[in-house]
Amino acid sequence: MTGDLSVTFTGIRFENPFLLASAPPTESESNIVKAFEAGWGGVVTKTIGLHPVVNVDGPKTKFLRATPDSPRISMQKRPGTALHSSWNWELISDKPLDWWVPRITKIKKAYPQRILVASIMAGSGSDDELRNWQKLATACQAEGADALELNLSCPHMDRKDMGSNIGKDQGLISIVTEVVKEVAKVPVWAKLTPSTTDIVEEARAAFLGGADAITSSNTFPSIPLIDPETLEFEMNVDGLVSSGGLGGPAILPQSLAKMAQMTQALPDHSFSGIGGIAEFSQALNYFLLGCGTTQVCTAAMLDHAIGPNIIKSLTDGMRAFMEAKGYSTLEDFRGIRRDRVVTHSKIRRPDAKAYHGGYETEGYAATTGTPDR
Ligand SMILES: Cc1cc2nc3c(=O)[nH]c(=O)nc-3n(C[C@H](O)[C@H](O)[C@H](O)COP(=O)(O)O)c2cc1C
């Protein structure tokens, strides 16, 4: 039996459930075309905005690597290391809307069956700023974008009314989503920041505003490490650093925890999972928790800029998995481990005495020796 990799997500049919995330792999027409040729089911464009963008004077992304025989992680290039994470402080696309518009048309004309999601971002501090969301949305959908992804999660914004600062404010999330939905003729996905206390609340706010899906995670806010010799941050400009984002293998378990919270609380809604995916076994986690698509950034950046080997391994891996397990579509296994994430007190204890998560008096065992934690 050969499994069918195609999926329908927010009403859109994808040849396979693997997309390139909004990031350098989707920053240009040539990259997007190469991605479609390589077999990606869809792409989310690098985020398009209307405000001026100037990146830092130096590298925008570096990769942290671990050494097998020492606890050290560092951005320094050295042999025999394994990838730990990516760290970036790259802003959204530095190309204006006018640059993107004709290219979206051209790409969609050449690849009508492939899915192009336009990632957009504006401010939220005034009616004019909110109208900018509508301007971006209408321009991209008029050119053939199949869906819109709202960047409510960029971790590098000084502006309090933009990026992850919107994603931390449930009121603003609802307003921005609603404003875009007023003009949208295509599905609207809201990309949330993992940097909040209870992401379920932000997801609810997006759905309240009319979002068709949640995308999660964007990168986790972080700063580079300090070199013990030079006492300089491993990545800096004139000795200074600022907030950046961690992606890649290191964030996979953290991103899954956020996703599990949302898919459990809102099981009837649609979710696109991102964070630390490089092969099918990792994407599978997101599917088993209930996601209908997954997205990849860091792993693709390290594989010829757009991940031709990554997409091949994802689709081959999914096909082999479905054949081995006898599944014919993603729907056969989507969400089947969602209910296995439970409160702590539901986990079996070695003796019969019940544990109530610390709520009731159970009496403490006499402690001799080292406590567990
Ligand atoms: C260099 C770089 C630039 C990025 N730019 C954007 C962006 O413009 N818009 C966006 O929504 N996410 C952006 N991201 C976040 C990624 O889309 C993705 O959410 C994140 O990297 C986690 O996925 P990964 O673990 O596969 O890297 C960027 C990530 C990196 C590493």
The ligand as an SDF file (V2000), in Angstrom:
LIG
                    3D

 31 33  0  0  0  0  0  0  0  0999 V2000
   17.4580   33.7810   10.0750 C   0  0  0  0  0  0  0  0  0  0  0  0
   16.0190   33.6030   10.4090 C   0  0  0  0  0  0  0  0  0  0  0  0
   15.0830   34.5140    9.9480 C   0  0  0  0  0  0  0  0  0  0  0  0
   13.7250   34.3740   10.2570 C   0  0  0  0  0  0  0  0  0  0  0  0
   12.8280   35.2830    9.7570 N   0  0  0  0  0  0  0  0  0  0  0  0
   11.4950   35.1030   10.0260 C   0  0  0  0  0  0  0  0  0  0  0  0
   10.5300   35.9750    9.4370 C   0  0  0  0  0  0  0  0  0  0  0  0
   10.8380   36.8910    8.6690 O   0  0  0  0  0  0  0  0  0  0  0  0
    9.2260   35.7730    9.7490 N   0  0  0  0  0  0  0  0  0  0  0  0
    8.8170   34.7560   10.5790 C   0  0  0  0  0  0  0  0  0  0  0  0
    7.6050   34.5950   10.8270 O   0  0  0  0  0  0  0  0  0  0  0  0
    9.7210   33.9030   11.1230 N   0  0  0  0  0  0  0  0  0  0  0  0
   11.0360   34.0470   10.8650 C   0  0  0  0  0  0  0  0  0  0  0  0
   11.9420   33.1530   11.3880 N   0  0  0  0  0  0  0  0  0  0  0  0
   11.4770   32.0600   12.2720 C   0  0  0  0  0  0  0  0  0  0  0  0
   11.2900   30.7460   11.5080 C   0  0  0  0  0  0  0  0  0  0  0  0
   10.2720   30.8650   10.5410 O   0  0  0  0  0  0  0  0  0  0  0  0
   10.9250   29.5870   12.4690 C   0  0  0  0  0  0  0  0  0  0  0  0
    9.7150   29.9120   13.1360 O   0  0  0  0  0  0  0  0  0  0  0  0
   12.0040   29.3190   13.5210 C   0  0  0  0  0  0  0  0  0  0  0  0
   13.3040   29.4310   12.9720 O   0  0  0  0  0  0  0  0  0  0  0  0
   11.8540   27.9340   14.1620 C   0  0  0  0  0  0  0  0  0  0  0  0
   11.9850   26.9060   13.2020 O   0  0  0  0  0  0  0  0  0  0  0  0
   13.3470   26.0160   13.0460 P   0  0  0  0  0  0  0  0  0  0  0  0
   13.6030   25.3820   14.3740 O   0  0  0  0  0  0  0  0  0  0  0  0
   13.0410   25.0560   11.9380 O   0  0  0  0  0  0  0  0  0  0  0  0
   14.4260   26.9900   12.6760 O   0  0  0  0  0  0  0  0  0  0  0  0
   13.3050   33.2910   11.0800 C   0  0  0  0  0  0  0  0  0  0  0  0
   14.2530   32.3670   11.5440 C   0  0  0  0  0  0  0  0  0  0  0  0
   15.5990   32.5000   11.2150 C   0  0  0  0  0  0  0  0  0  0  0  0
   16.5950   31.4810   11.7280 C   0  0  0  0  0  0  0  0  0  0  0  0
  1  2  1  0
  2  3  1  0
  2 30  2  0
  3  4  2  0
  4  5  1  0
  4 28  1  0
  5  6  2  0
  6  7  1  0
  6 13  1  0
  7  8  2  0
  7  9  1  0
  9 10  1  0
 10 11  2  0
 10 12  1  0
 12 13  2  0
 13 14  1  0
 14 15  1  0
 14 28  1  0
 15 16  1  0
 16 17  1  0
 16 18  1  0
 18 19  1  0
 18 20  1  0
 20 21  1  0
 20 22  1  0
 22 23  1  0
 23 24  1  0
 24 25  2  0
 24 26  1  0
 24 27  1  0
 28 29  2  0
 29 30  1  0
 30 31  1  0
M  END
$$$$
